[in-house]
Amino acid sequence: MIDPFANCPSDEDTRSVGKERRTISGLDVLLESWVYDGIIGFSAILLEEQVSNLSDEEIVERLSAELQVDSNRTISRKGDGYVFVNYAFDVG
């Protein structure tokens, strides 16, 4: 089986600390914890084809079934096949 997250882009300056694949509310999700410039955070990475018809708020609502996605979040849709929901930032 081909991993749909195999070509998922990452920022050069961001260090991945851990990754886990899950299915949340019927969506394939790659959960990633990371560190960037002293900031610790989490990303829920989704396949764009699965959420292209959902608004940002609908995506957050679905993820919130299992994740603590707070109001301090960013959502990125760059057209590269993935949607990034970054949340739970900790500025050590």
OpenMM code with the backbone's topology and positions (N, CA, C; nanometers):
from openmm import Vec3, app, unit

residues = "MET ILE ASP PRO PHE ALA ASN CYS PRO SER ASP GLU ASP THR ARG SER VAL GLY LYS GLU ARG ARG THR ILE SER GLY LEU ASP VAL LEU LEU GLU SER TRP VAL TYR ASP GLY ILE ILE GLY PHE SER ALA ILE LEU LEU GLU GLU GLN VAL SER ASN LEU SER ASP GLU GLU ILE VAL GLU ARG LEU SER ALA GLU LEU GLN VAL ASP SER ASN ARG THR ILE SER ARG LYS GLY ASP GLY TYR VAL PHE VAL ASN TYR ALA PHE ASP VAL GLY".split()
positions = [
    Vec3(0.0822, -0.1172, 0.0000),
    Vec3(0.0000, 0.0000, 0.0000),
    Vec3(0.0878, 0.1252, 0.0000),
    Vec3(0.0545, 0.2204, -0.0827),
    Vec3(0.1308, 0.3440, -0.0928),
    Vec3(0.0909, 0.4387, 0.0199),
    Vec3(0.1901, 0.4970, 0.0850),
    Vec3(0.1654, 0.5917, 0.1933),
    Vec3(0.1273, 0.7268, 0.1330),
    Vec3(0.0025, 0.7739, 0.1534),
    Vec3(-0.0393, 0.9000, 0.0942),
    Vec3(0.0328, 1.0215, 0.1538),
    Vec3(0.1029, 1.0022, 0.2653),
    Vec3(0.1759, 1.1111, 0.3280),
    Vec3(0.3256, 1.1075, 0.2973),
    Vec3(0.3665, 1.0175, 0.2090),
    Vec3(0.5088, 1.0005, 0.1787),
    Vec3(0.5725, 1.1274, 0.1218),
    Vec3(0.4965, 1.2053, 0.0464),
    Vec3(0.5513, 1.3255, -0.0158),
    Vec3(0.5093, 1.4533, 0.0557),
    Vec3(0.4705, 1.4406, 0.1792),
    Vec3(0.4250, 1.5555, 0.2569),
    Vec3(0.5423, 1.6517, 0.2788),
    Vec3(0.5248, 1.7773, 0.2402),
    Vec3(0.6354, 1.8730, 0.2551),
    Vec3(0.6595, 1.9105, 0.4014),
    Vec3(0.7807, 1.9523, 0.4303),
    Vec3(0.8133, 2.0015, 0.5645),
    Vec3(0.9073, 2.1204, 0.5502),
    Vec3(0.9015, 2.2094, 0.6467),
    Vec3(0.9890, 2.3257, 0.6457),
    Vec3(1.1295, 2.2855, 0.6875),
    Vec3(1.2285, 2.3418, 0.6206),
    Vec3(1.3683, 2.3097, 0.6505),
    Vec3(1.4060, 2.3396, 0.7945),
    Vec3(1.3532, 2.4490, 0.8479),
    Vec3(1.3910, 2.4936, 0.9816),
    Vec3(1.3128, 2.4266, 1.0936),
    Vec3(1.2177, 2.3406, 1.0586),
    Vec3(1.1331, 2.2752, 1.1580),
    Vec3(1.1834, 2.1337, 1.1822),
    Vec3(1.2006, 2.0995, 1.3102),
    Vec3(1.2475, 1.9654, 1.3459),
    Vec3(1.1293, 1.8833, 1.3947),
    Vec3(1.1020, 1.7752, 1.3248),
    Vec3(0.9945, 1.6849, 1.3639),
    Vec3(1.0380, 1.6047, 1.4859),
    Vec3(0.9494, 1.5969, 1.5857),
    Vec3(0.9796, 1.5242, 1.7089),
    Vec3(0.9102, 1.3885, 1.7095),
    Vec3(0.7943, 1.3799, 1.6441),
    Vec3(0.7221, 1.2536, 1.6390),
    Vec3(0.6086, 1.2590, 1.5391),
    Vec3(0.5739, 1.1430, 1.4845),
    Vec3(0.4639, 1.1339, 1.3882),
    Vec3(0.3790, 1.0120, 1.4203),
    Vec3(0.2492, 1.0254, 1.3927),
    Vec3(0.1557, 0.9151, 1.4148),
    Vec3(0.0422, 0.9261, 1.3132),
    Vec3(0.0098, 0.8145, 1.2495),
    Vec3(-0.1038, 0.8099, 1.1566),
    Vec3(-0.2292, 0.7696, 1.2317),
    Vec3(-0.3407, 0.8417, 1.2039),
    Vec3(-0.4683, 0.8082, 1.2664),
    Vec3(-0.5811, 0.8344, 1.1687),
    Vec3(-0.6953, 0.7795, 1.1998),
    Vec3(-0.8186, 0.8127, 1.1300),
    Vec3(-0.9070, 0.8829, 1.2323),
    Vec3(-0.9468, 1.0059, 1.1985),
    Vec3(-1.0290, 1.0861, 1.2884),
    Vec3(-1.1516, 1.1317, 1.2113),
    Vec3(-1.2683, 1.0971, 1.2607),
    Vec3(-1.3951, 1.1338, 1.1957),
    Vec3(-1.3945, 1.0968, 1.0472),
    Vec3(-1.3379, 0.9818, 1.0162),
    Vec3(-1.3349, 0.9324, 0.8790),
    Vec3(-1.2275, 0.9935, 0.7915),
    Vec3(-1.1409, 1.0764, 0.8475),
    Vec3(-1.0342, 1.1413, 0.7712),
    Vec3(-0.8998, 1.0784, 0.8036),
    Vec3(-0.8177, 1.0567, 0.7005),
    Vec3(-0.6804, 1.0121, 0.7222),
    Vec3(-0.6007, 1.1322, 0.7699),
    Vec3(-0.5300, 1.1153, 0.8823),
    Vec3(-0.4572, 1.2268, 0.9425),
    Vec3(-0.3171, 1.1808, 0.9814),
    Vec3(-0.2195, 1.2652, 0.9512),
    Vec3(-0.0844, 1.2459, 1.0022),
    Vec3(-0.0649, 1.3496, 1.1118),
    Vec3(-0.0453, 1.3026, 1.2349),
    Vec3(-0.0211, 1.3921, 1.3477),
    Vec3(0.1291, 1.4059, 1.3650),
    Vec3(0.1735, 1.5294, 1.3800),
    Vec3(0.3165, 1.5548, 1.3934),
    Vec3(0.3401, 1.6542, 1.5063),
    Vec3(0.4359, 1.6222, 1.5911),
    Vec3(0.4816, 1.7192, 1.6906),
    Vec3(0.6151, 1.7727, 1.6401),
    Vec3(0.6399, 1.9011, 1.6647),
    Vec3(0.7563, 1.9652, 1.6052),
    Vec3(0.8100, 2.0776, 1.6929),
    Vec3(0.9324, 2.1204, 1.6599),
    Vec3(0.9971, 2.2333, 1.7255),
    Vec3(1.0478, 2.3263, 1.6163),
    Vec3(1.0170, 2.4549, 1.6327),
    Vec3(1.0641, 2.5556, 1.5380),
    Vec3(1.1036, 2.6813, 1.6151),
    Vec3(1.2282, 2.7172, 1.6109),
    Vec3(1.2768, 2.8403, 1.6725),
    Vec3(1.2312, 2.8536, 1.8183),
    Vec3(1.2414, 2.7448, 1.8935),
    Vec3(1.2044, 2.7451, 2.0339),
    Vec3(1.0561, 2.7262, 2.0607),
    Vec3(0.9750, 2.7176, 1.9566),
    Vec3(0.8315, 2.6965, 1.9701),
    Vec3(0.8017, 2.5483, 1.9513),
    Vec3(0.7248, 2.4922, 2.0436),
    Vec3(0.6809, 2.3531, 2.0317),
    Vec3(0.5355, 2.3575, 1.9858),
    Vec3(0.5011, 2.2724, 1.8913),
    Vec3(0.3637, 2.2707, 1.8426),
    Vec3(0.3265, 2.1373, 1.7823),
    Vec3(0.2036, 2.1318, 1.7372),
    Vec3(0.1497, 2.0111, 1.6772),
    Vec3(0.0830, 2.0455, 1.5446),
    Vec3(0.0862, 1.9513, 1.4528),
    Vec3(0.0163, 1.9662, 1.3254),
    Vec3(-0.0679, 1.8427, 1.3005),
    Vec3(-0.1880, 1.8668, 1.2516),
    Vec3(-0.2718, 1.7599, 1.1978),
    Vec3(-0.2682, 1.7833, 1.0472),
    Vec3(-0.2104, 1.6895, 0.9759),
    Vec3(-0.1934, 1.7036, 0.8314),
    Vec3(-0.2959, 1.6140, 0.7638),
    Vec3(-0.3754, 1.6744, 0.6771),
    Vec3(-0.4843, 1.6028, 0.6110),
    Vec3(-0.4608, 1.5991, 0.4605),
    Vec3(-0.5225, 1.5020, 0.3962),
    Vec3(-0.5160, 1.4928, 0.2513),
    Vec3(-0.6150, 1.5926, 0.1918),
    Vec3(-0.5647, 1.6806, 0.1081),
    Vec3(-0.6482, 1.7856, 0.0501),
    Vec3(-0.7711, 1.7293, -0.0204),
    Vec3(-0.7562, 1.6161, -0.0865),
    Vec3(-0.8693, 1.5564, -0.1595),
    Vec3(-0.9827, 1.5146, -0.0662),
    Vec3(-0.9513, 1.4867, 0.0608),
    Vec3(-1.0544, 1.4459, 0.1563),
    Vec3(-1.1267, 1.5638, 0.2205),
    Vec3(-1.0666, 1.6827, 0.2156),
    Vec3(-1.1265, 1.7973, 0.2863),
    Vec3(-1.1495, 1.9185, 0.1961),
    Vec3(-1.1335, 1.9027, 0.0671),
    Vec3(-1.1458, 2.0172, -0.0243),
    Vec3(-1.2851, 2.0798, -0.0200),
    Vec3(-1.3850, 2.0019, 0.0151),
    Vec3(-1.5217, 2.0548, 0.0207),
    Vec3(-1.5613, 2.1024, 0.1613),
    Vec3(-1.4676, 2.0982, 0.2565),
    Vec3(-1.4946, 2.1410, 0.3934),
    Vec3(-1.4342, 2.2787, 0.4198),
    Vec3(-1.5045, 2.3585, 0.4984),
    Vec3(-1.4488, 2.4871, 0.5415),
    Vec3(-1.3452, 2.4610, 0.6514),
    Vec3(-1.2666, 2.5626, 0.6831),
    Vec3(-1.1692, 2.5491, 0.7914),
    Vec3(-1.2384, 2.5111, 0.9219),
    Vec3(-1.3503, 2.5754, 0.9504),
    Vec3(-1.4224, 2.5457, 1.0745),
    Vec3(-1.4761, 2.4026, 1.0769),
    Vec3(-1.5211, 2.3512, 0.9628),
    Vec3(-1.5686, 2.2126, 0.9562),
    Vec3(-1.4544, 2.1147, 0.9796),
    Vec3(-1.3366, 2.1465, 0.9292),
    Vec3(-1.2192, 2.0613, 0.9526),
    Vec3(-1.1869, 2.0584, 1.1017),
    Vec3(-1.1826, 2.1761, 1.1643),
    Vec3(-1.1525, 2.1844, 1.3079),
    Vec3(-1.2570, 2.1089, 1.3885),
    Vec3(-1.3818, 2.1217, 1.3509),
    Vec3(-1.4892, 2.0508, 1.4217),
    Vec3(-1.4680, 1.9001, 1.4162),
    Vec3(-1.4314, 1.8496, 1.3005),
    Vec3(-1.4075, 1.7047, 1.2883),
    Vec3(-1.2873, 1.6603, 1.3702),
    Vec3(-1.1783, 1.7376, 1.3631),
    Vec3(-1.0576, 1.7021, 1.4384),
    Vec3(-1.0809, 1.7092, 1.5882),
    Vec3(-1.1661, 1.8025, 1.6307),
    Vec3(-1.1908, 1.8223, 1.7737),
    Vec3(-1.2601, 1.7037, 1.8389),
    Vec3(-1.3083, 1.6096, 1.7593),
    Vec3(-1.3662, 1.4880, 1.8149),
    Vec3(-1.2616, 1.4101, 1.8946),
    Vec3(-1.1320, 1.4259, 1.8574),
    Vec3(-1.0258, 1.3511, 1.9254),
    Vec3(-0.9051, 1.4353, 1.9648),
    Vec3(-0.8962, 1.5572, 1.9147),
    Vec3(-0.7801, 1.6418, 1.9429),
    Vec3(-0.8226, 1.7696, 2.0137),
    Vec3(-0.7307, 1.8282, 2.0865),
    Vec3(-0.7547, 1.9553, 2.1555),
    Vec3(-0.7091, 2.0697, 2.0641),
    Vec3(-0.7836, 2.0939, 1.9570),
    Vec3(-0.7495, 2.2014, 1.8640),
    Vec3(-0.8084, 2.3298, 1.9209),
    Vec3(-0.7211, 2.4160, 1.9749),
    Vec3(-0.7675, 2.5379, 2.0391),
    Vec3(-0.7883, 2.6504, 1.9382),
    Vec3(-0.8340, 2.7622, 1.9866),
    Vec3(-0.8626, 2.8752, 1.8974),
    Vec3(-0.7343, 2.9398, 1.8457),
    Vec3(-0.6227, 2.9163, 1.9120),
    Vec3(-0.4928, 2.9668, 1.8669),
    Vec3(-0.4329, 2.8651, 1.7694),
    Vec3(-0.4793, 2.8713, 1.6459),
    Vec3(-0.4386, 2.7725, 1.5455),
    Vec3(-0.4176, 2.8424, 1.4118),
    Vec3(-0.3468, 2.7751, 1.3252),
    Vec3(-0.3340, 2.8228, 1.1876),
    Vec3(-0.3726, 2.7085, 1.0952),
    Vec3(-0.4330, 2.7422, 0.9833),
    Vec3(-0.4709, 2.6420, 0.8841),
    Vec3(-0.4119, 2.6857, 0.7520),
    Vec3(-0.3417, 2.5941, 0.6883),
    Vec3(-0.2721, 2.6263, 0.5645),
    Vec3(-0.3179, 2.5340, 0.4526),
    Vec3(-0.3649, 2.5956, 0.3443),
    Vec3(-0.4034, 2.5225, 0.2228),
    Vec3(-0.3197, 2.5804, 0.1092),
    Vec3(-0.2096, 2.5125, 0.0765),
    Vec3(-0.1169, 2.5647, -0.0244),
    Vec3(-0.1362, 2.5023, -0.1627),
    Vec3(-0.2307, 2.4105, -0.1754),
    Vec3(-0.2529, 2.3463, -0.3041),
    Vec3(-0.1483, 2.2415, -0.3382),
    Vec3(-0.0782, 2.1923, -0.2364),
    Vec3(0.0262, 2.0914, -0.2590),
    Vec3(-0.0221, 1.9502, -0.2284),
    Vec3(-0.1546, 1.9352, -0.2080),
    Vec3(-0.2107, 1.8033, -0.1798),
    Vec3(-0.2399, 1.7796, -0.0331),
    Vec3(-0.1996, 1.8763, 0.0525),
    Vec3(-0.2161, 1.8591, 0.1967),
    Vec3(-0.2747, 1.9854, 0.2586),
    Vec3(-0.3448, 1.9669, 0.3700),
    Vec3(-0.3944, 2.0786, 0.4495),
    Vec3(-0.3334, 2.0622, 0.5883),
    Vec3(-0.2714, 2.1690, 0.6381),
    Vec3(-0.2049, 2.1673, 0.7678),
    Vec3(-0.2871, 2.2454, 0.8697),
    Vec3(-0.3175, 2.1809, 0.9813),
    Vec3(-0.3808, 2.2483, 1.0938),
    Vec3(-0.2768, 2.2472, 1.2061),
    Vec3(-0.2200, 2.3643, 1.2351),
    Vec3(-0.1169, 2.3776, 1.3382),
    Vec3(-0.1829, 2.4321, 1.4642),
    Vec3(-0.1503, 2.3711, 1.5793),
    Vec3(-0.2205, 2.4068, 1.7034),
    Vec3(-0.1346, 2.3754, 1.8254),
    Vec3(-0.1839, 2.4172, 1.9415),
    Vec3(-0.1214, 2.3893, 2.0725),
    Vec3(0.0241, 2.4371, 2.0764),
    Vec3(0.0430, 2.5635, 2.0408),
    Vec3(0.1775, 2.6216, 2.0417),
    Vec3(0.2231, 2.6473, 2.1856),
    Vec3(0.3490, 2.6168, 2.2121),
    Vec3(0.4082, 2.6441, 2.3419),
    Vec3(0.5382, 2.7181, 2.3186),
    Vec3(0.5409, 2.8433, 2.3570),
    Vec3(0.6606, 2.9249, 2.3397),
    Vec3(0.7417, 2.9148, 2.4681),
    Vec3(0.8143, 2.8011, 2.4808),
    Vec3(0.8935, 2.7690, 2.5980),
    Vec3(0.9482, 2.8848, 2.6654),
] * unit.nanometer
topology = app.Topology()
chain = topology.addChain("A")
for resn in residues:
    res = topology.addResidue(resn, chain)
    for name in ("N", "CA", "C"):
        topology.addAtom(name, app.Element.getBySymbol(name[0]), res)
